[in-house]
Amino acid sequence: MDSVLVEKITRLVLAKLEERPTTQPLTPEELRRWQDISASIQGTKAGGQVTFYRYNQ
């Protein structure tokens, strides 16, 4: 395999990955689910405004 081509492709891929963040805010549905899970662990309903992030897949 052409090592120069592999290097160019690798640099392009890495540059593209750096362009966008690796996390984004949870959707309202994901946030509700997370709060339900958190509340069940704590034994109470969670309240307040909290921002959670998830990794892009």
N, CA, C and O atoms as a GROMACS GRO file, in nm:
protein
  228
    1MET      N    1   0.085  -0.117   0.000
    1MET     CA    2   0.000   0.000   0.000
    1MET      C    3   0.090   0.124   0.000
    1MET      O    4   0.196   0.125   0.062
    2ASP      N    5   0.046   0.227  -0.069
    2ASP     CA    6   0.122   0.350  -0.081
    2ASP      C    7   0.120   0.427   0.052
    2ASP      O    8   0.015   0.476   0.094
    3SER      N    9   0.235   0.437   0.117
    3SER     CA   10   0.243   0.500   0.249
    3SER      C   11   0.210   0.650   0.244
    3SER      O   12   0.156   0.704   0.340
    4VAL      N   13   0.241   0.717   0.134
    4VAL     CA   14   0.209   0.859   0.121
    4VAL      C   15   0.057   0.877   0.116
    4VAL      O   16   0.003   0.968   0.178
    5LEU      N   17  -0.010   0.792   0.042
    5LEU     CA   18  -0.156   0.798   0.033
    5LEU      C   19  -0.220   0.770   0.168
    5LEU      O   20  -0.314   0.839   0.208
    6VAL      N   21  -0.170   0.670   0.239
    6VAL     CA   22  -0.222   0.637   0.372
    6VAL      C   23  -0.204   0.755   0.466
    6VAL      O   24  -0.295   0.787   0.543
    7GLU      N   25  -0.090   0.821   0.461
    7GLU     CA   26  -0.066   0.937   0.546
    7GLU      C   27  -0.162   1.050   0.513
    7GLU      O   28  -0.217   1.112   0.604
    8LYS      N   29  -0.185   1.077   0.386
    8LYS     CA   30  -0.278   1.183   0.345
    8LYS      C   31  -0.420   1.153   0.393
    8LYS      O   32  -0.489   1.241   0.444
    9ILE      N   33  -0.462   1.029   0.375
    9ILE     CA   34  -0.597   0.990   0.419
    9ILE      C   35  -0.608   1.003   0.570
    9ILE      O   36  -0.708   1.054   0.621
   10THR      N   37  -0.508   0.958   0.641
   10THR     CA   38  -0.509   0.967   0.787
   10THR      C   39  -0.519   1.112   0.833
   10THR      O   40  -0.596   1.143   0.923
   11ARG      N   41  -0.441   1.200   0.771
   11ARG     CA   42  -0.447   1.342   0.807
   11ARG      C   43  -0.584   1.402   0.779
   11ARG      O   44  -0.635   1.482   0.858
   12LEU      N   45  -0.645   1.364   0.666
   12LEU     CA   46  -0.778   1.413   0.633
   12LEU      C   47  -0.883   1.366   0.734
   12LEU      O   48  -0.968   1.444   0.777
   13VAL      N   49  -0.875   1.240   0.771
   13VAL     CA   50  -0.970   1.185   0.868
   13VAL      C   51  -0.954   1.254   1.003
   13VAL      O   52  -1.053   1.293   1.065
   14LEU      N   53  -0.831   1.270   1.049
   14LEU     CA   54  -0.807   1.336   1.178
   14LEU      C   55  -0.855   1.481   1.175
   14LEU      O   56  -0.913   1.529   1.273
   15ALA      N   57  -0.832   1.551   1.066
   15ALA     CA   58  -0.878   1.690   1.054
   15ALA      C   59  -1.030   1.696   1.059
   15ALA      O   60  -1.087   1.785   1.122
   16LYS      N   61  -1.096   1.602   0.994
   16LYS     CA   62  -1.243   1.599   0.993
   16LYS      C   63  -1.297   1.570   1.132
   16LYS      O   64  -1.396   1.630   1.173
   17LEU      N   65  -1.233   1.481   1.205
   17LEU     CA   66  -1.277   1.449   1.341
   17LEU      C   67  -1.262   1.569   1.434
   17LEU      O   68  -1.341   1.586   1.526
   18GLU      N   69  -1.161   1.651   1.412
   18GLU     CA   70  -1.139   1.768   1.496
   18GLU      C   71  -1.238   1.880   1.467
   18GLU      O   72  -1.255   1.969   1.550
   19GLU      N   73  -1.302   1.878   1.351
   19GLU     CA   74  -1.396   1.983   1.312
   19GLU      C   75  -1.522   1.983   1.396
   19GLU      O   76  -1.578   2.089   1.424
   20ARG      N   77  -1.566   1.869   1.436
   20ARG     CA   78  -1.691   1.862   1.511
   20ARG      C   79  -1.665   1.810   1.652
   20ARG      O   80  -1.575   1.728   1.673
   21PRO      N   81  -1.745   1.856   1.747
   21PRO     CA   82  -1.727   1.808   1.884
   21PRO      C   83  -1.764   1.660   1.895
   21PRO      O   84  -1.844   1.608   1.816
   22THR      N   85  -1.706   1.594   1.993
   22THR     CA   86  -1.734   1.451   2.013
   22THR      C   87  -1.856   1.428   2.100
   22THR      O   88  -1.901   1.315   2.116
   23THR      N   89  -1.910   1.535   2.156
   23THR     CA   90  -2.030   1.522   2.238
   23THR      C   91  -2.135   1.620   2.191
   23THR      O   92  -2.104   1.721   2.128
   24GLN      N   93  -2.257   1.589   2.221
   24GLN     CA   94  -2.369   1.679   2.192
   24GLN      C   95  -2.471   1.663   2.303
   24GLN      O   96  -2.474   1.560   2.370
   25PRO      N   97  -2.556   1.764   2.323
   25PRO     CA   98  -2.654   1.755   2.431
   25PRO      C   99  -2.748   1.636   2.409
   25PRO      O  100  -2.775   1.596   2.296
   26LEU      N  101  -2.797   1.582   2.520
   26LEU     CA  102  -2.895   1.474   2.512
   26LEU      C  103  -3.025   1.528   2.454
   26LEU      O  104  -3.059   1.644   2.472
   27THR      N  105  -3.097   1.441   2.384
   27THR     CA  106  -3.230   1.478   2.336
   27THR      C  107  -3.323   1.483   2.457
   27THR      O  108  -3.291   1.425   2.560
   28PRO      N  109  -3.437   1.551   2.445
   28PRO     CA  110  -3.532   1.554   2.558
   28PRO      C  111  -3.572   1.413   2.604
   28PRO      O  112  -3.585   1.388   2.723
   29GLU      N  113  -3.589   1.322   2.510
   29GLU     CA  114  -3.624   1.184   2.545
   29GLU      C  115  -3.512   1.116   2.624
   29GLU      O  116  -3.538   1.049   2.724
   30GLU      N  117  -3.387   1.133   2.580
   30GLU     CA  118  -3.272   1.075   2.650
   30GLU      C  119  -3.257   1.136   2.789
   30GLU      O  120  -3.224   1.066   2.884
   31LEU      N  121  -3.282   1.266   2.800
   31LEU     CA  122  -3.272   1.332   2.929
   31LEU      C  123  -3.378   1.280   3.027
   31LEU      O  124  -3.348   1.255   3.144
   32ARG      N  125  -3.501   1.264   2.979
   32ARG     CA  126  -3.608   1.209   3.065
   32ARG      C  127  -3.571   1.068   3.111
   32ARG      O  128  -3.590   1.033   3.228
   33ARG      N  129  -3.518   0.987   3.020
   33ARG     CA  130  -3.480   0.850   3.056
   33ARG      C  131  -3.368   0.851   3.160
   33ARG      O  132  -3.371   0.775   3.257
   34TRP      N  133  -3.270   0.939   3.139
   34TRP     CA  134  -3.160   0.949   3.235
   34TRP      C  135  -3.211   0.993   3.372
   34TRP      O  136  -3.168   0.941   3.474
   35GLN      N  137  -3.303   1.089   3.373
   35GLN     CA  138  -3.358   1.136   3.500
   35GLN      C  139  -3.438   1.026   3.569
   35GLN      O  140  -3.432   1.014   3.691
   36ASP      N  141  -3.511   0.945   3.493
   36ASP     CA  142  -3.584   0.832   3.551
   36ASP      C  143  -3.488   0.732   3.615
   36ASP      O  144  -3.511   0.685   3.726
   37ILE      N  145  -3.381   0.701   3.544
   37ILE     CA  146  -3.281   0.608   3.597
   37ILE      C  147  -3.217   0.666   3.722
   37ILE      O  148  -3.203   0.597   3.823
   38SER      N  149  -3.177   0.793   3.715
   38SER     CA  150  -3.113   0.859   3.828
   38SER      C  151  -3.206   0.862   3.950
   38SER      O  152  -3.163   0.836   4.062
   39ALA      N  153  -3.333   0.895   3.925
   39ALA     CA  154  -3.430   0.901   4.035
   39ALA      C  155  -3.451   0.764   4.097
   39ALA      O  156  -3.466   0.753   4.219
   40SER      N  157  -3.452   0.659   4.015
   40SER     CA  158  -3.474   0.525   4.070
   40SER      C  159  -3.355   0.482   4.156
   40SER      O  160  -3.373   0.409   4.253
   41ILE      N  161  -3.237   0.526   4.120
   41ILE     CA  162  -3.119   0.495   4.201
   41ILE      C  163  -3.122   0.570   4.333
   41ILE      O  164  -3.089   0.515   4.438
   42GLN      N  165  -3.164   0.697   4.326
   42GLN     CA  166  -3.167   0.782   4.445
   42GLN      C  167  -3.292   0.758   4.530
   42GLN      O  168  -3.294   0.793   4.648
   43GLY      N  169  -3.395   0.701   4.470
   43GLY     CA  170  -3.519   0.678   4.543
   43GLY      C  171  -3.610   0.799   4.547
   43GLY      O  172  -3.711   0.797   4.617
   44THR      N  173  -3.577   0.904   4.473
   44THR     CA  174  -3.660   1.024   4.466
   44THR      C  175  -3.663   1.073   4.322
   44THR      O  176  -3.585   1.029   4.238
   45LYS      N  177  -3.755   1.164   4.295
   45LYS     CA  178  -3.761   1.225   4.161
   45LYS      C  179  -3.654   1.334   4.152
   45LYS      O  180  -3.645   1.420   4.240
   46ALA      N  181  -3.575   1.331   4.047
   46ALA     CA  182  -3.472   1.432   4.026
   46ALA      C  183  -3.537   1.561   3.978
   46ALA      O  184  -3.637   1.558   3.907
   47GLY      N  185  -3.480   1.672   4.018
   47GLY     CA  186  -3.533   1.801   3.974
   47GLY      C  187  -3.421   1.895   3.938
   47GLY      O  188  -3.304   1.863   3.956
   48GLY      N  189  -3.457   2.011   3.886
   48GLY     CA  190  -3.357   2.110   3.849
   48GLY      C  191  -3.314   2.095   3.705
   48GLY      O  192  -3.342   1.994   3.640
   49GLN      N  193  -3.246   2.198   3.657
   49GLN     CA  194  -3.200   2.199   3.519
   49GLN      C  195  -3.056   2.150   3.513
   49GLN      O  196  -2.967   2.211   3.572
   50VAL      N  197  -3.034   2.041   3.443
   50VAL     CA  198  -2.902   1.984   3.430
   50VAL      C  199  -2.879   1.953   3.283
   50VAL      O  200  -2.970   1.904   3.216
   51THR      N  201  -2.761   1.981   3.232
   51THR     CA  202  -2.728   1.950   3.094
   51THR      C  203  -2.637   1.828   3.092
   51THR      O  204  -2.529   1.830   3.152
   52PHE      N  205  -2.679   1.723   3.021
   52PHE     CA  206  -2.599   1.603   3.006
   52PHE      C  207  -2.555   1.594   2.861
   52PHE      O  208  -2.622   1.648   2.772
   53TYR      N  209  -2.444   1.528   2.837
   53TYR     CA  210  -2.393   1.512   2.702
   53TYR      C  211  -2.373   1.365   2.672
   53TYR      O  212  -2.347   1.284   2.761
   54ARG      N  213  -2.386   1.333   2.544
   54ARG     CA  214  -2.360   1.195   2.502
   54ARG      C  215  -2.256   1.198   2.390
   54ARG      O  216  -2.242   1.299   2.321
   55TYR      N  217  -2.186   1.090   2.373
   55TYR     CA  218  -2.086   1.079   2.268
   55TYR      C  219  -2.154   1.050   2.136
   55TYR      O  220  -2.249   0.972   2.131
   56ASN      N  221  -2.106   1.111   2.030
   56ASN     CA  222  -2.156   1.079   1.897
   56ASN      C  223  -2.115   0.937   1.863
   56ASN      O  224  -2.008   0.890   1.900
   57GLN      N  225  -2.202   0.873   1.794
   57GLN     CA  226  -2.173   0.735   1.755
   57GLN      C  227  -2.149   0.727   1.608
   57GLN      O  228  -2.123   0.618   1.556
   0.00000   0.00000   0.00000
